[in-house]
Amino acid sequence: MESATPPPASAVYLRCHPRDDWAVETLRRALEEHALRLGLFPPAVYIDNGISSQQAAPRRAALEADVAAGTIGVVLIPGPWVFALDDTAARRAVDALVSRGCEVVELPSRAAPRHERLALKPATAPFALSPAAA
């Protein structure tokens, strides 16, 4: 009997400026629930609340280090804007995670349920998505 490959370790990343505890908590819960719907283990949480995209973000740096070390394989975000408000800079941040072998998954919109993956690892994901998420 073959054993299924376990899902990769996942993480949630949030940055909110100015500081907004309510919004961060609401998004964190939504992202954690989305991770579970995708069949992932409960994600590690990295939050830079009150940190501008123009400032050094210590939790983002810790996330990037964990991705580079291979500890995190999937990062869930509400949108690329958590990395930067500038679209080009946000895309560069997503691309940097992907270049290290990480998959970046955006939270689906409530208005139009969908499973949107911003960037996939070059190889096929090593785990099966649940039917509800596919």
Secondary structure, DSSP 8 states (H G I E B T S, - for coil): ---------EEEEEEESS--HHHHHHHHHHHHHHHHHTT----EEEEEET--TTS--HHHHHHHHHHHTTS--EEEES-GGGT-SSHHHHHHHHHHHHHTT-EEEE---SSS---EEEE--SS--SS---TTT-
